[in-house]
Amino acid sequence: MSRPVLEVMDLKKHFPIHGGFFGGVTAKVYAVDGISFSIDKGETLSLVGESGCGKSTVGKAILRLFGLTDGQVVLDGTRIDDMPAGTLRPLRRRIQVVFQDPYSSLNPRMRVRDILAEPIRNFGLAKNKAELEERVALLMDKVRLPRDAVGRWPHEFSGGQRQRIGIARALAAEPDIIICDEAVSALDVSVKAQIVNLLQDLQKELGLAMLFISHDLAIVEHMTHRVAVMYLGKIVEVATKRDLFSAPKHPYTEALLSAVPVPMPGAARERIILKGDVPSPINPPKGCRFHTRCGYAFDRCRVDEPVLKITDAGHWAACHLHDRPAAENPMAGAKGADLIAAH
């Protein structure tokens, strides 16, 4: 088997809280607390969960927008998390990002031509001005915008068009992997579908790997190969799209899927309402972090932290229920959103 494009191993990011008379560290925010995953060439892994669970922090840590507390990030066999900035710079070309807000992620004082040309110049991907102009024009073709729009300013485009420019900017560096950080959450419903279809077409054409960070499971179902579910800084379940949506193995995933709209007229699904609020990442619960809101929790969940274990081929879950006999495991027959069957 070929090596994954991206490997993340036991990644941790804790943010210190300073206080007191001398401004010392009084507490920590355990934003990401030991997660691992990998992404292959041409694959999309979606990272999903509630707001505040640490999804975007994972993306920023991979991009080296801040240092890690612990763990490793390996890009195509090369460890980059501890690499000096000067050594890392040529490798940055291979991992790019599409940000959430198309209204703030583009420089309002740069024309589209300059926005797209900047990464090409930075990484020396064009030999002369004519080749640079041709590359910019081809990028506009790839994201389905007219070539003659390169002379316009960002404010002259709609939100969906700006996000296409953001995608083109990411493609300009010829990356191996793109991190999409809530890349469609700020767009209208019809525009979301267009951007999702564009990303899928580009992935097939260019063989891109993608980390798709989102809280919208209905969108995730349309564009992912595998799904990793996060809760309070931890990954609680990893599975293929089909397995996770049809038969979730973690109570948190089951609750998330119960909230996905049913696409069939007249259909209904029992909604699982989680009790209580999400605990503070400053002082996460002992044992299973989800036990304070879980309807299936028992004594072991309150003292013993579960680890990701394989439950079926390619399906991993961090839940003590799977150590029980099937007759005593309410998740053994759990049904998901059945979105795939509905299509």
N, C-alpha and C positions, 0 to 999 in steps of 0.2 A: 504494500500500500504506500501511496505517496505521503510525504510529510504534510501536516496541516499548514495552511498559510499563517494562521495565528493560533498560538497556545497561551492561555492564561492559567497560571498555577498558583493557587492559594493566595490570591490577591487580597490585600488588606489596605484600607485607607481610613485612618482615624484622624479626625480634626481636633486639635487641642482647644480647650476653652480656658481663656486666661481671666483671672480675677484676683481679688484680694488686694491688699495694700501694695505689694511688690509686683503685682501682675503675673504671678506664677500660674502654672497649669493647675486648674482646680478640677477639671473633668475632661472627658473625651467624648466626641460624637463618633460612634462606631458605624460610619456610613456604609462601608463595605468591609466585611469581616471574614474573609477566607473563602473566596469562590474560585472555581476552576472550570474551564471549558475550552473547546477548540473549534476552529472553523476551517473547513476544507475549501479548496479552489472551486468556485462556481456554486458555493453553498450559501444560503441565508440562514443565520441563527438569529431568532428573535429573543430579546431579553424583555420580559414583561413583568408587570406588577403595579401596585398602587403608587401614587405620587409619594415621593419621599423614601422609597425602599432602597435607593442607591443605584438605580439603573444608569442615570446620566453620569454619576461619579465614576462608574466603571469605564464608560467611554472616554471620559477626560483623563483617567489614569492611564489607559492604553495609549492615548495620544501624547502622553508626557506633558500635559498642561500643568500638572503638579507632580511632585514626587510620591512614591509609594511608601506606605508604612512597612509593608512586607510583601513578599511574593515575587513572581517572575512574569514577564511578558516576553514571549519569544515570537519573532517575526520570521517565518520561513527558515527556522533553525538557528537564527541569530538572536541572542538575548539582548533586548533593547532597554529594559527598565533601569539598568545601572550604567548605561553607556554615556560617556561624556557628550555634551551638546555638540561639539564640533564633529565628533565621529558619527553621531546620530543623524546629523543634517542630511546627508545624501539618502539615508533610508527613509526619511520622512516622506519622500516622494511616493513611497509604496503603500502608505496608509493615509487616507484622506477622510474628510468628514463633511457631511451635509447637516447644517444646524437647523434648529427648530423654527426660528422666526425669520422668514425671508425678508422682513422689513428692516431688520437690524443687522443681518449677517453680511450685507453688501455695503461697501463703502459708497456713501451717497455722492462723494466728490470724484468718483472715477466712472468713466464711461464703461460700457460693457466690454468693449474691445480691450481696455486696459485691465479690467478685472480678470479676463480670461488669459491675457498675455502674461500677466505677472508670474504665475507658477511655471509657465513655459520658459520664461527668461531665467527665473531663479534656479531651475534645474538643468539649464543648458540643453533644452530639447529641440531647439531650432537653430539652424546654422546661419540664417540670415533673415532679413526683414520679410522677404517674400515667403519664405517657409513659415515664418511666424504668423503672417496674415492668413495663409492657407490653413494652418492648424486651427486658428480661431474660427474660421469659416466652417470647418468640418465639425468643430464642437457645437456650433449653432445648429448644424444639420442633425447631429446626434440627439439633441434635446428638442428637436422639432420647433425651432424658432427661425424666423427669416434671417438670412445673412445680413440684409441691409439694416437690421436693428442694432448692430454692434456699435453704432455711433450714438445711441441713445443713453440716457441716464437711468439709474435704477428706479427713480420715482415715476418714470413714464410707463412702467409695467405693472400688471396686476400681480396679486400675491402668488398665483400659480406660475406665472411667467418668471417671477423673481426666483422661485424655487427651482425652476428649470435652469436658470443662470447659475444658481448655487451648485446644482448637479454638474453642469458643464465645467465650472471651476474645479470641482473635485476630480473630474475626468481629465482635466488638462495636464495633470502631473503623471498620467498613465499609471494609476495605482493598482495594486494587487487586491486591496480590500478597502471598502468604504464603510465608515460608521455613520449610520443614519440616526441621529439623535432626535426622536419625535419629529421626523422630517415632514410629516403630513398633518400633524395635530392642529396647526394654525390655519388650515385651508378648509374651504367649503367642501361639502360631501362629494359633489360631482368632480371637483378639481382633485380631491384625494385619489379618486379612482384613476384619473388620468396620470397622476404622478406615480402611483403604484404600478400601473401598466408600463410606464416608461422605464422605471427601475428594473422591472422584470425583463423587458426587452434588452436593455443594456447589459444586464447580467448574462443573458444567453449569448449575446453578440461578443462580449469581451471576456467572458469567463471570470467575472469578478466574484470575490467573496464579499459578503455583507454581514455586518452586525446591525440588526434593525431593532432599535430601542423604542418601545412603545407601551402605552397602557391600553390601547384599543385592540382588543382581541378579534373583533370583526375584520379589521384591516390585516392583522397578523395572519389570520386564517387564509387570506388570499395570496400572501406573498412569501411565506416562509417554508423551509424544509424541516427545521427543528426548532423547538421552543424551550427556553430556560425560564422558569418562573422564580422571581425573587420576592422575598419577604424580609423586611427589616435587616438588610445587609447580607442575607444568605440566599443561596439557591436552594429551593425546596423540591424542585422537580425538573427533570430534563427528559424530553421524549421527541419522537418525530411528530409532525403536525397531526397526522392521522391518529396516532395512538393517544396523544394528549387530548385532542378534542373529542374523541369517542369514548375514552376510558381513563379519566384522570386518576392518579394514584395518591394525591395529597389533598386533604380537606380544603386547603386554601385555594388550590387550583379549581376544585369542584365548585367552590363559592364564586370564584371569578367567572367561570363558564356559565353559571346559572344566570348571570346578569347580562349575557350577550343576547341581543335581540333575536327573536326567532324569525327567519326569512320567509316562512310559509304563512299565508293569510289564515287566520283562525286558529293557528297553532298556539300552544301555551306550554310553559315550562315552570316548574315550581322554583321560585326564587329563594335562595339561601341568604338570609340576613345575618351577617356576622354581628355578634354581640360585642359591646364595648368599642373602645377606640384603639388605634394602632399605638402600641407602647412607644416610649421615648427611646430613640437610638442612643441617648446618653446613658440610659440604665436599662438595657434590654432584659427581658425575663430570663431567669435561669431555666435550664432544661430546654425544651422545645420553645422557640420564640413565639410560636403561634398558639400555644396551649391556652393563653388567656382569652382567646376568641373562638376556640375550636369546640364544636359540639360533641366531638368524639374523644376528648382528652381524658386520660386516666392517670393514675398516680405516677407512673414512670415518666410521663411527659413533663411533669413539673420539676423533675430533678436530673434527668439524663438527656443531654442534647443529642438528637438523632443525627446520623450522618447519611449522606447520599449512598443508597444501596440499589443494586439492580433488582428490579421486581419482575420484569419481562425482558425479552431481547431488545436492547436499545432503549429501555425505559428505566429511569432512575428516579427514586423518591427518597426524601428524608422524613420518614414517618415510622414511629414505633408500631403502628397498627399492622405493618407487614411482617412483624416478627411473631404475630399471633396466628393461630390456626384460621383458615379461610372462613370457617363458620362464625368466628368471633371478630372478623374484620369487616366493618361496614363499608370500607372502601373497595372490597373485593368485587362488588358488583356495581360500582359507581358508574354512572353514565354522564357524559359530558354534554356539550352544546349540540352535538349531532349536526353541526353545520355542513360537514362534507356530505353526509347522506342526504341532507336537504337540497343540495345542489344537483 
